[in-house]
Amino acid sequence: MKVTDLKPEIVWKFFHEITQVPRPSKKEGRIIRYLELFAHTYDIALKKDAAGNVLMSKPATAGYEHLPVVILQSHVDMVCEKNADKVFDFEKEAIKTIVDGEWLRADGTTLGADNGIGMAAELAILASKDIEHGPIECLFTVDEETGLTGAQALEAGFMTGKILLNLDSEDEGEIFIGCAGGKNTKAELHYAAVEASARQDFLRIDVKGLHGGHSGGEIHKGLGNANKILVRFLYLLKAKVDFALCSIHGGNLHNAIPREAYTIIGVAPNEKETVRTMLNHFIADIENELKQVDSGLQISMQTVEKQETCMDASDAQKLIYALHACPHGVVEMSHDMEGLVETSTNLASVKTEDQRVCIVTSQRSSIESAKVAIANQVASVFLLAGAKVTQSDGYPGWAPNPNSRILKAARETYLKLFGKEPEIKAIHAGLECGLFLEKYPYLDMISFGPTLRNVHSPNERIRIDTVNLWWRHLLALLKAI
């Protein structure tokens, strides 16, 4: 079965078209041209702002002119992650989709259902002639995944609606009315390079096979962080073996829990067996710790060619201590909403290049002061190691409004359609809604979507049957407003 055979056909038709257009964050030119061509084909009014955000407008169907203007919103960019053994160019190639039972996934890459499925639903409504709705504005924002810069750049007056439906959530049957704010903390640790010893053997240690996933939506699961696992072993090894640290690399994106990491170290030939024995014991410990949540862990060691340089021993020690001390995971649970993560931090990526190690971390919280506090705690760890630390301005959270009129309408339509109440929640991930409120403080908003899993990783998938449920709810809500 192909993706275009799925129901509802019009949504999956546009989703398939979207997967054929490369759309990495900050390189959305092709998908914007696709949207412009769509608007021309279907005679839809379109305007674009300086940042590249696109707004399409469609008048009400006959008999619904009295309804208020509703904004449907999704982002056009996607997280570009692939398995290490997958050869794929996200700037040139189309995503290959696979129907896998009740799920749709990609072939070794992220699927881009975050937020391609939201885009597809908007285009389906714009293209359809038999859907009943009031006046519609469809907002397509750029660069959500790497900083929400499209939403930040959105100017007052670009949209006219006072109700906004964000289509970027990942659990069908759940309606979100709040989200966390976030910011990034980056550290740059310079080191002195020394000539690698000709009397050492060089070993590469890899951590692979972890689940990965969204650093907001999945941080509470206790998944393995490849960077933390790798440096934990280096810390243990340091007490037993005099090794030289040549390089360390792990993770890619600030909003993804790192799945893979590796290091290259130099050791005396007679110490290789000690390293291997310690690693085997370490593997057993980590497998036992993660067996219920991240059972795919793989840790391996192999001999590699002689390295030209290694880090100065003192600088290497500072780096290992700092990475080991750097917090990762849930910091605090919410006292206002049961089961909601309030504050978290993610040790996202570590890269060695040009005699420096660049470290990227991300912090999230639904409380602004707590977000600043955890970001400063992370900064302190690296400042103590002598690193240069910078922090982004971040983005605001979206405070829940349980008295929202659009929430009431969404809850009632869901109950009428499916005979059960939807769950009303806040999400620990970042949504663009908080930024919209800065320019449009009167907006009444909710966020909802079909069921996605493992977003921001090559295991990303979307549950096929939930797309139809979500689509039916969306159409019913447009009529009920």
N, C-alpha and C positions, 0 to 999 in steps of 0.2 A: 504494500500500500504506500502511496505517495502522500506528501503533506497536502497536496491540492485535492485529494479525495476526502479529506476530513470535513466534518461539519462543525460550525456553519461555514459553508463553502466560501462565502465572500470574505470572511475574516481570514481564513487560511490562505486564500488566494493572495491577499495583500501581504500577509506575513511571509509567504514564499518569495514574493517579489522583493521584499525588504532584505531577506537573507542573501539575495544575489548581489546586493550593493555593499561594497566595503564601507565601513563607517566607524573607524577607530575614533576615540575621543581626540578632539582638537584637529581632526582631519575629516570633517563631515561634509566636505564640498560635494562629493558624489551623491550622498543621500539628499542634500538640499536640492541639487539639480533634479533628482528623481521626484521630489515633492513639487518642484516648479512644473515639471512635465505633467504630473498628475493633475495639478490645478488647471493647466491649459487643456488637457484632454477632457476633463469633466466640467469645464467652464465654472470653476470655483474661484472666488475672489481671494487673492493672496497678497500679503505684504511681508516684508522682511526688515529686521532692524540691523543696526551696525554690527552686532555680535553674531548674526547669522540665524537668530531665532525666527521661526516662520509662523505666521498666523493666517489661517484660512477661515473664511466666513461663509455661512450658508443660511439663507432665510428660512423661516418657519414653513412647514408644510401647511396646506390649506386647513383652516379651522384651529390652528395652534399659534396664531400670530400674537395672541394675548399673553402667552407665556413669557417669563423673563429670559434674557439671554443667558445661556449656559456655556461655560468654557470647559472643553475637554482637553486634557493636557498629558503629554508624555515626552520623553526625551529621545533624541535620535541617535545618540552615540551608544556604543557597546563596549564592555570590557573584553579585551583581546588576550585570552589565555589559552595555551595549548599544552598538551603533554610533551615532555622533553623529546620523545622519539618521533613526534609528528612534525613533518615538514610542511609549513603553511605560512603564507604571506597575507596577513590581515589587510594590508593596504591594496592588494590586487585580486585576491581570490574570493569566490563566493562560498558561503557556509554550506556544507553538505549536511542535510538533515536526514535523520533515520527514525522511522516509526518503530518503536520498540515496545510492543504490547500496548499498555495504556498510557505510555509516555512518548513524547517526541524529544529527541536529543540530537546532538551533532556528532560528527565523526572525529573525535579527538581534540575538539576545540570547544570554546564557549559557543552556546547556541544563539545568544543575542535576543532571547525572548524578553530579557530585561534590557530594554523596554520596547522591543520590536512588536510584541503582542499588543501593547497599548497603542502604538502607532497604527497597527493594522486595524484595530477597532475604530479608530478615528477616521481612517480612510474609507472603511466600509460604510460608515454612516454618511460621510460626505458624498460617496459615489452612489449610494442607494436612492431610489426614487419611491420606494414603498415603505419607508420608515417614518413614523409619525413623531414629530418633535417640534419644539419651539425654535426660535433663532439660536444658531449654534456658532460658537467660535472654537476652532481647534488650534491649540498652541503646541508647537513642536520646538523644544528647547535643545540647545547644543551643549556639549561638554558637561554633562551632569556627573559623569563617573569620575572625573579627575579634578573636581573642585566646584561644581555647580556654577561655573562662571557664566553660562548662558542665563540662568535665572538671576544671578547677581546683576547682570548688565541690562536686564529687562527694564524699560523705561515706563514711568507712569503715563497712562493714556494709551498705551499700545493695545490694550484690551478694553472692552466696554462692559463685559459681563460682571455680575456680582456673586455668581455661584460658580465654583470650580470643582470639577471631578478629576482628581489625579488618578491616572490609570497605571500606577507604578508599584502596586502592592503584590504580594506573592502568596496569598492564602485565600482561596475562594470560600465564601461564607463568613469572612471577617471584614469588618469595616474599620478603617483606621482614622483616628481623629487627632493624632499627635505624633510627633517624631522627635528624635534626639538632634541636638546640634553637634557640630564637630569641628576639629581643627587638626592640623598636622604639626608634628615636631620633628625636625630634621637635625641630624648631627653629622659633622664632618671631622674625622679624626685623622690628622696627618701623622705619618710615621717615617722614620729613617729607614731606608733600604740598605741592607748589608748583603754582601756577596754570599750566595748559598755555598755551603761546604761541599767539597768534592767527596768527602768521606761519609756523607749521609745518603741514605735511600729516601725516596720521596713517595709519599702515600696520599692517595685521594680517597677521602671518606665522603660518601653520599648518603643523604637522607631523602627518600622518595616514597611515593605511594600513599601519601596522606590525603585526606579528604579535601582539605582546603575549604574555600567557600567565602561567603560574605562576612566581613569583619564586624558588621552590625547585626544582621539578622541571625547569624549563626555563632556568635561569640560565646553564647551561654551554653553551648553544647560540650565544651571542654575538649574540642578537637585538638589534635597535635599541631604544634607550630614548628616547622622544620628548622627555623633559625634557633629557637630556644633549645630544641633537642640537640642540635649539633654543638652549640656552645656549651651546653651542659656536659657533654662528653669531653670537650677540650678542657674544661675546668677540672674534671676528675683526672684526666690524663696528666695534667700539669703537675699534680702532686706525686706522680710515679715516674714520669719519663721526661727527660730533658729534650724537648722537641723545638724545632723552628717552625713558626707559622708563616707560610708563604702567601696565602690568600684565603678569603672566605667570601662566598656568594650565596645568597638565598632570597627567594621571594621577588616579586616584581611590582605589585600595585599596592598603594596605601590602603585600599579598601578591601583587600583580599588576605585571608589567613594563608601564610606561605605553605605551600605543599612540598616544595623541594629546596634543598640547600646542599652545598658541598664545601669542603675545605681541602687544601693541599698543605701537608706538613712534611718536614724533614726530620728523620730520626737516624740514630746510629744503627747499622745493620743488625747488631745483636739485640736491639730493642724492638725489632719488628714483631717478634712473637709475643712480647709483653703487650704491645698495642693491640694485637689481634685478640689475645685472651681477654683483655679488659673490654674490648668492643663487644665480644660475644656475651659477656656478662651484662653489659649495658643494654644490648639489644633485648635480652630476656626481660630485663626490668621494665623497659619502655613498652614492650609488647604487652606485658602484664598490666601496666597502668592504662593503656589505651584500648585494651581488647574489646571493651563494650562500646566504644565510640569511634575508633579509628583503626580498624583491624587490618588495613592494607599496608601498614608501615613496612618499609624495606630500608635497611641500613647495610651498606656494603663498603668494602675497602679493596683498593687495588694499587699496585705499584705503577708509578708514572715516571716519565723522563725527568732528568735532572732540571731543577729550576735555576734560573739565573740569580734571582735575589730572594731574600726573605725579609720579614719585618725585624727591626731591632727588638731584642728580647724584652726590654722595658716597655716599649710601645705595644708589643703584642700582649703583654700581661695586662696593661690598662684596658685594651680592647676586650679581652676575654672577660675581665672582671665587670666591665661596664655592660656588656651584652648579657652576661649572666644575671646581673642585678636589675636590668631593665624590666619593669613589670609588663605582663601580658595577660589579657583575659578580663573577666568581670571584676570590677572594683567594688561596685555597690549595686544592690537591688533596690527598686523603687519602693518607697513606703506608701505611695499613693495608688498605684495600680499593681495588684498581685501578679507576680510572674514576669513583670517587665524589668529588664535590665535598665538601671538608671545610668551607670557610668562604666566605661570600659576603655581599654587601650590595646592596641595591636602593634607588635613588633613586626613590621610589614616586610622590609627589605634591607639587605646588607650587601653592599657591592664594593669590591676592592679594585681601585684603578688609580694609576698615576701617583703612587705613594700616598694614597689617602683611602680611607674607608668611609663610604657614604651610607648613612643609616636613616631610614624613613620609618616613622611611627605615626599612628593616627589615634586620636582620642575622641570619644563620643560621650555625651551626657544630655539628659533632658533638663538638667539644672545648670545654668550658665556658670555659676561660681564653681561647681564641682568639675565642670569641663576644664576650666582654667587651672584648677588645683592639680588635677591628674597630669595635665600637660606640663605644668611646672615641675611636678615630681619627676617625670621622665627627663625633662631638660636637666634637672639637678644631677641625675646619674651621669650624664655625659659631660656636663660641665666639670664635675669632679675628676673625670678622666682627661681633662684638658682639651676637649673637643670644642669646635665652634658650633653653636646651636642657633638655629633659626626656627621661628614658629609662624605659621600662616595666620591670617586674620580669622579664618574659620567662617562658619555659617551658623545662623541661629536655629534653635529648635522651634517646634510648632506646638504651642500649648493647647491641650485638649479643650474643646467646648462641648460639653455634654448636652447643652441646650440648643445646639445647632438645628435650624429648620431643615436643612438638606439631609442631615443625619436622620431626623424623624421620618422624612419621606423615604429615604433609602431603607430604613428599618421596616417600615410598613409595607413597602412594595416587596421586599424579600420575604416577609412573613406570608403575604398574600400569594406569592408565586410558589413557595416551597413548603409552606405549612410549618415553618420553624423560624425562630429568631436568629438573626445573624449575631456573631460575637462582635462586640464593640471594643476596640483595642487602641493602644498607642504602640508605636514600633521604635525599636532602638536604632534602626538604620536611619540614615539621613534622607529626607525628601525635600523637594524644592519648595514645598508649601510655606515653610518658615520665611524664605526669601521673598516669596510673592507678597506675604503680609506686610513686609517693609514698604513696598511700593503701593500696595492695594490693601490697606488695613481693614476695609469693610468686607473682604471676601468671606463667604461662607463655604467651607471646603470639607470634603472627605476624600479618602484614598481607598481604592479597592481594585482587585484584579483576580485572575485565575491562579491556580496553584503552581508555583515554580519551586524547584529544589536545586541546591548546590550552585546558585548563581555565582558569577565571578570565578568559576572553575570549569575545566573541561567536562566535568560531570553534570553541568547545568542541564536541566530537563523541565518540560512543562507537561502537566497531566492533561491529556487531550479532552476528556469529558468535562473538565471544569471550565474550559473555554466557553462551551455552549451555555453552561449555567450562568457564568458571569455576563455573557453577551445578552442573555434573556433579561437578567436583572438590570443591566445598563439601559436597554430599550424601554423596559417598563418604567424605570426611573425618569427617563426623558419625557415620557408622557405624563407622569404623575406630578412633576414639578409645577 
